[in-house]
Amino acid sequence: MTEFCHPDERKALSTEARRERLRDHVRAQGFAALGELTSVLRVSESTVRRDLEVLEEAGEARRTHGGVYWTGQSDTINTFRSHRDDGWPRKQAIGRAAAELIDDGDTILLDGGSTVYELARLIVHRPLQVVTNSLPVAHLLSTSDSIDLIMIGGCVRRRTSVAIGPMADAMLADINVTKTFLSVAGVTERGFFNSDMMLVESERAMLTAADQTIVLADSSKFGRVSLSQICGLEDVGRVVTDSELKNRWVESFDSLCVELLLASIGEATSPARPAEAESPQCSPIAHNSHPISSDQAGSANSL
């Protein structure tokens, strides 16, 4: 059946301007019906469907029967827009690498933080059980039909929008998950750090709740110390970072038999290993076997 254009479609905005207006409307409403969008934009349903397909491919919306849910960043909840900088592609690459570590059906725990949020954006459509103390992550995943979402309660930090404190810790004590994905403010040879002491208490409870803890940290966090220590380097199962990491850190994690994954933008992620280093006696899970890239060899900066 032939679909006729909306009477005002010939007077419509350019494609780029129309799609930006559609994006703003869906973001502001959270959910928008198809008929609502044709009225607001003054275009046909087929045009709206094409525009929604573009929005969904960008990871900012999820189409459903009769309408669309917003799954991108929200102006009402801190979703790290102010954190965006030249290092954001590294966080996105780390998020992609971390998503590959999750199996369908897993029960996982997601900490707050911009890098963990990038991971959350990639699992919206997967069949998972997700526990989180992050309001931005919970808001994002609440639109999913495939995710069983459990929200940790407690005192919410305005700057980070995460729930922490005694109530959060008590709830975490009764939870068991397959994997915890942790965000940190700093990494030194002493261990992993964060700047909020109450948050660190909750993150320690997250470690206890998990069969395996995976730290997500871009290379700029290495060599930084913060107020409170979460745990030692050897207390986690894996660390996912980017390929700009200095070789000395690769050697440190290799000596502890902690698996280190280096994420490269636009490339496959593989375990890291210092060139020409003698293989330590590690368990099969923690063993690293892939050489690092040549541009990392020989880098050795002090803390």
C-alpha positions in Angstrom: 0.0 0.0 0.0 1.3 3.4 -0.9 2.0 5.7 2.0 1.4 9.4 1.4 3.5 12.1 2.8 2.4 14.2 5.7 0.8 17.4 4.3 3.6 19.6 5.8 6.5 17.3 4.9 7.6 19.5 2.0 8.1 22.3 4.5 10.1 20.2 6.9 13.6 20.9 8.2 16.7 19.4 6.6 17.4 15.8 7.4 20.1 16.6 9.9 18.0 19.3 11.7 15.0 17.0 11.8 16.9 14.1 13.3 18.4 16.4 15.9 14.9 17.6 16.8 13.7 14.0 17.0 16.7 13.1 19.2 16.0 16.0 21.6 12.3 15.1 21.9 12.9 11.5 22.6 15.6 12.3 25.1 13.4 14.8 26.9 10.4 12.5 27.1 12.2 9.2 27.8 9.6 7.4 25.6 7.8 8.7 22.5 5.0 7.1 20.4 5.3 6.9 16.7 2.2 9.0 16.1 3.5 11.6 18.5 6.7 11.9 16.5 5.0 12.2 13.1 3.0 15.1 14.6 5.9 16.9 16.2 8.1 16.6 13.2 5.4 16.9 10.6 6.7 14.0 8.5 5.3 10.6 7.5 5.7 7.4 9.6 8.2 6.0 7.1 10.4 9.0 7.5 10.2 8.8 11.3 11.1 5.0 11.2 14.2 5.8 9.1 15.3 8.5 11.5 14.7 6.2 14.5 16.8 3.5 12.9 19.7 6.0 12.7 19.2 6.9 16.3 19.1 3.3 17.4 22.3 2.5 15.4 24.0 5.3 17.4 23.1 3.5 20.6 20.8 6.3 21.8 17.4 4.7 21.4 15.6 1.4 21.4 12.6 0.9 19.2 9.7 -1.0 20.5 6.1 -1.7 19.4 4.5 1.7 18.7 7.4 3.9 19.8 10.9 4.4 21.0 12.7 4.5 24.4 15.7 6.8 25.0 18.8 4.8 26.0 21.4 7.5 25.6 22.7 10.2 27.9 20.2 12.0 30.1 20.2 15.6 31.2 18.4 14.8 34.4 21.0 12.3 35.7 24.7 12.7 35.7 25.9 10.6 32.8 29.4 12.0 32.5 28.9 14.5 29.7 31.2 16.9 31.6 33.9 14.1 31.6 34.1 13.9 27.9 37.6 14.8 26.6 40.2 13.5 24.1 40.5 10.4 26.2 36.9 9.3 25.7 37.7 6.9 22.8 39.9 5.0 25.2 36.9 4.6 27.6 34.8 3.4 24.7 37.4 0.8 23.7 37.7 -0.4 27.2 33.9 -0.7 27.4 33.9 -2.8 24.2 36.6 -5.1 25.5 34.8 -5.6 28.9 31.5 -6.4 27.2 33.3 -9.4 25.5 34.0 -10.8 29.0 30.3 -11.1 29.8 28.3 -14.2 28.9 24.6 -14.2 28.3 22.8 -15.2 31.5 25.5 -13.8 33.7 24.7 -12.0 37.0 27.0 -9.0 37.1 27.6 -6.0 39.3 28.4 -2.6 37.8 30.1 0.1 39.7 29.7 3.8 38.9 32.0 5.7 36.6 32.2 6.9 33.0 34.1 3.8 31.7 31.6 1.4 33.4 28.8 3.4 31.8 30.3 2.8 28.4 30.2 -0.9 29.1 26.5 -0.6 30.2 25.6 1.0 26.9 26.8 -2.1 25.1 24.7 -4.7 27.1 21.3 -3.0 27.0 19.9 -5.8 24.7 21.6 -8.8 26.3 19.9 -11.3 28.6 21.5 -10.6 31.9 20.9 -10.0 35.6 22.6 -6.7 36.6 23.1 -5.2 40.0 24.3 -1.6 40.2 24.7 1.3 42.6 24.9 3.8 39.7 21.8 5.9 38.9 23.0 6.6 35.3 23.5 2.9 34.7 20.2 1.9 36.3 18.4 4.6 34.3 20.0 3.3 31.1 19.3 -0.4 31.7 15.7 0.2 33.0 14.6 0.5 29.3 15.7 -3.0 28.5 13.3 -5.9 28.1 16.1 -8.5 28.5 17.8 -7.3 31.7 16.7 -8.1 35.2 17.8 -5.0 37.1 18.6 -4.8 40.8 19.3 -1.3 42.2 21.5 -0.9 45.3 20.1 1.7 47.7 21.8 4.1 50.0 23.2 7.7 50.2 23.5 9.1 46.7 26.6 11.2 46.0 25.5 14.1 43.9 28.8 14.4 41.9 28.9 10.8 40.9 25.3 9.7 41.2 26.2 6.4 43.0 24.5 5.0 46.1 27.0 4.2 49.0 27.0 4.0 52.7 25.8 1.5 55.4 22.6 0.7 53.6 24.4 -0.1 50.3 27.0 -2.2 52.1 24.3 -4.2 53.9 22.6 -5.0 50.7 25.8 -5.9 49.0 26.6 -8.4 51.8 23.6 -10.5 50.8 24.3 -10.5 47.0 26.3 -13.0 45.0 27.4 -12.2 41.4 29.5 -13.8 38.7 31.5 -10.7 37.9 32.0 -7.3 39.4 33.2 -4.5 37.1 34.9 -1.9 39.2 35.9 1.7 38.4 38.9 3.3 40.1 40.5 6.7 40.3 44.1 5.5 40.6 46.4 2.6 40.2 49.9 2.2 41.8 52.1 -0.8 42.6 50.3 -0.7 46.0 46.9 -1.3 44.5 43.7 0.3 43.4 42.4 3.6 44.8 39.4 5.9 44.9 38.9 9.4 46.3 35.8 8.7 48.5 36.2 6.7 51.6 32.5 5.6 51.8 32.6 4.6 48.1 35.7 2.5 48.8 33.8 0.6 51.6 31.1 -0.2 49.1 33.6 -1.2 46.5 35.2 -3.6 48.9 31.8 -5.2 49.5 31.5 -5.5 45.7 34.7 -7.5 45.6 33.5 -9.8 48.3 30.2 -10.4 46.4 31.8 -11.5 43.2 33.4 -14.7 41.9 35.7 -12.5 39.8 36.5 -8.8 39.9 37.4 -6.9 36.7 38.8 -3.4 37.0 38.2 -1.0 34.2 40.8 1.9 34.1 42.2 3.9 31.2 46.0 4.3 31.1 45.8 7.8 32.6 44.8 6.3 35.9 48.1 4.3 36.3 50.7 6.0 38.5 48.0 8.0 40.3 47.3 7.6 44.0 44.0 8.7 45.6 42.7 9.0 49.2 41.7 5.5 50.0 42.9 2.1 48.9 40.3 -0.4 47.7 42.6 -3.5 47.4 45.9 -4.8 46.2 46.7 -5.5 42.5 46.6 -9.2 43.2 43.1 -9.1 44.7 41.4 -8.8 41.3 41.1 -11.3 38.4 41.5 -9.0 35.4 42.3 -5.4 34.5 41.0 -3.9 31.3 42.9 -0.8 30.1 44.0 0.8 26.8 47.0 0.1 24.7 48.8 3.3 25.7 49.7 1.7 29.0 53.5 1.8 29.8 55.3 -1.5 29.5 56.4 -1.4 33.2 52.8 -1.9 34.3 52.4 -4.8 31.9 55.4 -6.4 33.6 54.0 -5.7 37.1 50.7 -7.4 36.4 52.4 -10.3 34.6 54.6 -10.9 37.7 51.4 -11.1 39.9 49.6 -13.4 37.4 46.8 -10.9 37.0 45.4 -10.9 33.5 45.8 -7.6 31.7 43.7 -6.8 28.6 44.8 -3.9 26.4 42.0 -2.4 24.3 42.9 -0.7 21.0 40.5 1.7 19.3 39.1 0.0 16.2 41.1 -3.2 16.8 40.7 -6.5 18.6 41.6 -6.7 22.3 44.2 -9.3 23.4 46.0 -10.2 26.6 49.2 -8.3 27.2 52.6 -9.6 27.9 56.0 -7.9 28.1 58.3 -8.9 25.2 61.1 -11.5 26.0 59.9 -11.9 29.6 60.2 -15.2 31.2 56.8 -16.8 31.8 55.8 -16.9 35.4 54.0 -19.9 36.9 50.4 -18.8 36.7 47.1 -20.5 36.8 45.5 -21.1 33.4 42.9 -18.4 34.1 45.5 -15.7 34.8 48.1 -16.7 32.2 49.1 -14.1 29.6 50.5 -15.3 26.3 50.2 -12.5 23.7 53.1 -10.0 23.1 52.4 -6.3 23.5 52.7 -3.9 20.6 56.1 -2.7 19.6 55.4 0.9 20.5 55.1 -0.1 24.1 58.4 -2.0 24.4 61.0 -0.1 26.3 58.7 2.4 28.0 59.6 2.6 31.6 58.4 5.7 33.5 58.5 5.9 37.3 55.5 6.7 39.4 
